[in-house]
Amino acid sequence: MTLATLLAAGGGGGPIPPSVKNAIDSIFNPITYTLLSVGLFLAMMLGYRIWTKPKIALSILGVSVLFFLAAAPDPNFWKIISKPDNVPIVGLIFVLGFFTWWALRQAAINDERIERGEPPMEATEANDRVLSWPDLVYSELICSVIFTVILVPYCDKNPKGVGYYTLKERPFAVGTFMFGFLILWIALIIMGTFLRGPNWNFFGLFEYWDVHKLETLSNVNLSEYFWIGQNKALPKNFFIREMPGILLVVGYLAVLPPLLAFTVCKGLYKQIGFMRYNLVMSHLLIMIGMVIKMVLRWVFNLKYLIFIPEHFLNV
């Protein structure tokens, strides 16, 4: 008899009331989950000097462990976390949480030391480290040079933060990397592992994975929203038909970067120059666009912004 069977036989509810479970399930839908993940990420990066303090971090860990232990007796929750493929992901959550805390805690300490006019902690340690540049780069094969030419990854001209942890001195670079890692990778792994059940449907943490659950989705392209919404037939010419989506995408990728260069990102533009700025912004907007597209898909059932099957072009 498995543990899940024993839990179910004994009532299996655990200390969490059903009303609280229902509330949690309502939160863990794809829209709220994605927006909440982004919100928590921003709070994490902005408040890194506060929540990384050992007492506060241990309190967060304690609450997380207590929630895990309180939720484990629930048969549906236990079935999700005990699947062989999901067990490593459960461990990943706690391990990743520790290393994220450790890195940002080091950054918080170093940023405070630098503000006091002191060197970072790493500068006071024995100088037995091998830096990535130039030692590692010199040892790379010719293929790395080719990829360097193609991708131009070295866009950050900021010389600070080399060899020590900091966030204040490299907020854009560190924030962009962690957004891609935590939101576009880890958060989506957790979503796909614990919240996506049979038939690609989304389920809450305490919701039964019903294989017969059906959700009717009417996927609609932007051109259909635009033309049919005005009680007009779709134009036969694909260019005219998809003009709303084309203008929207061009405006997002081509008009928004120069607009930001003269407003919010004025300092970044002056720091890294025209070529680096446009390359960085194109990558950043594509990253953010992934989140926007997912939310539009879940909220409005929006399938494609640009749908040109005549030439196998979909965006």
Secondary structure, 3 states (H helix, E strand, C coil): CCHHHHHHHCCCCCCCCHHHHHHHHHHCCHHHHHHHHHHHHHHHHHCHHHHCCHHHHHHHHHHHHHHHHHHCCCHHHHHHHCCCCCHHHHHHHHHHHHHHHHHHHHHHHHHHHHHCCCCCHHHHCCCCCCCHHHHHHHCCCHHHHHHHHHHCCCCCCCCCCCCCCCCCCCHHHHHHHHHHHHHHHHHHHHHHHHHECHHHCECCCCCCCCCCCCCCCCCECHHHHHHHCCCCCCCCCHHHHCHHHHHHHHHHHHHHHHHHHCCCCHHHHHHHHHHHHHHHHHHHHHHHHHHHHHHHHHHHCECCCCEEHHHCEEC
